[in-house]
Amino acid sequence: MVNEPTKRFQMTRVRRTANAFVSGFVKYGVCPPDLHLLTTRGRTSGFLRTTPVSVLDSDRGRYLVAPYGAVDWVRNLRKDGFATLRQGGWIELAIVRELDADEAAPVLREYLDHPSRAFVVGPYFEAPPEAPDEAFAAEAHRHPVFEIVRTTTIRI
């Protein structure tokens, strides 16, 4: 990542198709354990919006990280403060809290430390996985992190 500009996220037709493809597998539980379908209520339309996300399970707790920045699901979560996470036949009703930069820094480092995540979302980060917490704290405003505070799980 030397002298390479940080990529900027754009929702393209290919990415939309890939999200739909991955969502189908996650819906039926044929996916890695960290992948979930996040459903939020649209902040202006009120319609439900669903996107695949990678949930970080760590010793500190469970987190939703926005590697592409303040995309639509982030803005919807900021407005409502709750969402649903689905994987297979299980749905979690989750209440979230956005972390400040100092709290988010170690979570961002741990999120990027995963090899497959680093491959997919690494170009969107300026700090490499081995960077100090200060580098991730400086970058935290570009990658919002939400702590999953409380959940209720139901089987469908």
C-alpha positions in Angstrom: 0.0 0.0 0.0 2.9 2.3 -0.5 2.0 5.6 -2.3 -1.3 4.2 -3.5 -4.3 6.4 -3.1 -7.1 5.1 -0.9 -10.0 3.7 -2.9 -13.4 5.4 -2.8 -16.5 3.2 -2.6 -18.9 3.2 -5.6 -22.0 1.0 -5.8 -21.7 -0.4 -9.3 -23.8 -2.9 -11.2 -21.3 -5.6 -10.6 -21.2 -4.9 -6.8 -25.0 -4.9 -6.7 -25.1 -8.3 -8.5 -22.4 -9.7 -6.1 -24.4 -8.5 -3.1 -27.5 -10.1 -4.4 -25.6 -13.4 -5.0 -24.0 -13.4 -1.6 -27.3 -12.4 0.1 -28.9 -15.5 -1.3 -26.3 -17.7 0.4 -26.5 -15.8 3.7 -30.3 -16.1 3.7 -30.0 -19.8 3.7 -27.1 -20.0 6.1 -24.5 -21.2 3.5 -21.8 -18.7 4.4 -19.0 -18.0 6.8 -20.1 -17.4 10.4 -19.3 -13.7 10.3 -21.5 -12.9 7.3 -25.1 -11.6 8.0 -27.8 -9.7 6.2 -28.3 -6.3 7.8 -31.7 -4.8 7.4 -32.4 -1.2 8.3 -35.3 1.1 7.8 -34.7 3.8 5.2 -34.3 7.2 6.9 -36.4 9.1 4.3 -38.5 6.4 2.5 -39.2 4.2 5.5 -38.7 1.1 3.3 -36.6 -1.8 4.6 -33.1 -2.0 3.1 -30.9 -5.1 3.3 -27.2 -5.6 2.6 -24.7 -8.3 3.5 -22.2 -7.3 6.2 -19.4 -8.9 8.1 -20.0 -8.8 11.9 -16.9 -8.7 14.0 -17.1 -11.0 17.0 -14.2 -10.3 19.4 -13.4 -10.5 23.1 -14.6 -6.9 23.5 -18.0 -7.6 22.0 -19.8 -7.6 18.6 -19.4 -4.8 16.1 -20.6 -3.6 12.8 -17.8 -1.9 10.8 -18.4 0.2 7.8 -15.3 -0.3 5.7 -16.7 1.7 2.8 -17.5 4.8 4.9 -20.9 6.4 5.7 -22.9 4.4 3.2 -26.7 4.2 3.3 -26.9 1.5 6.0 -24.7 3.6 8.2 -26.9 6.7 7.9 -30.0 4.6 8.5 -28.5 3.1 11.7 -27.5 6.5 12.9 -31.1 7.7 12.6 -32.8 4.6 14.1 -30.2 3.0 16.3 -31.5 -0.5 15.6 -31.5 -3.1 12.9 -31.9 -6.8 12.2 -29.2 -9.3 11.4 -30.2 -12.5 9.6 -28.2 -15.6 8.9 -30.0 -18.8 7.8 -33.2 -19.3 9.9 -32.1 -16.9 12.7 -32.9 -13.2 13.0 -31.3 -11.0 15.6 -33.0 -7.7 16.6 -30.1 -5.5 17.4 -29.7 -2.2 19.2 -26.4 -0.4 18.3 -24.3 2.4 19.6 -21.8 4.3 17.4 -18.2 4.4 18.9 -16.0 7.4 19.0 -12.5 7.4 17.4 -10.6 6.2 20.4 -13.0 3.3 21.0 -13.2 2.4 17.3 -9.4 2.3 16.7 -8.7 -1.2 18.2 -11.9 -2.5 16.6 -10.9 -1.3 13.1 -7.4 -2.9 13.5 -9.0 -6.2 14.5 -11.5 -6.0 11.7 -8.7 -5.4 9.1 -6.5 -8.1 10.7 -8.7 -10.9 9.1 -7.0 -12.1 5.9 -10.1 -12.3 3.7 -11.4 -8.9 4.9 -8.0 -7.3 4.4 -8.1 -8.5 0.8 -11.5 -7.2 0.1 -11.7 -3.9 2.1 -7.9 -3.2 2.7 -7.7 -0.8 -0.2 -10.3 1.5 1.4 -8.1 1.9 4.5 -5.0 4.2 4.7 -3.6 2.3 7.7 -2.2 -1.2 7.2 -3.3 -3.9 9.7 0.0 -3.6 11.6 -0.3 0.2 12.1 -0.6 1.6 15.6 -3.9 2.5 17.2 -3.2 6.2 16.5 -3.3 5.6 12.8 -6.7 3.8 13.1 -8.0 6.5 15.4 -7.1 9.2 12.8 -9.0 7.1 10.2 -12.1 6.3 12.4 -14.1 9.2 11.1 -14.1 7.6 7.6 -15.0 4.1 8.8 -17.9 4.2 11.4 -18.1 1.4 13.9 -21.2 0.4 15.8 -21.2 -1.8 18.9 -24.1 -4.2 19.1 -25.3 -3.4 22.6 -28.3 -5.6 23.0 -29.9 -8.4 20.8 -32.9 -10.7 20.8 -32.6 -13.7 18.7 -35.6 -15.5 17.1 -35.9 -18.6 14.9 -38.0 -18.2 11.7 
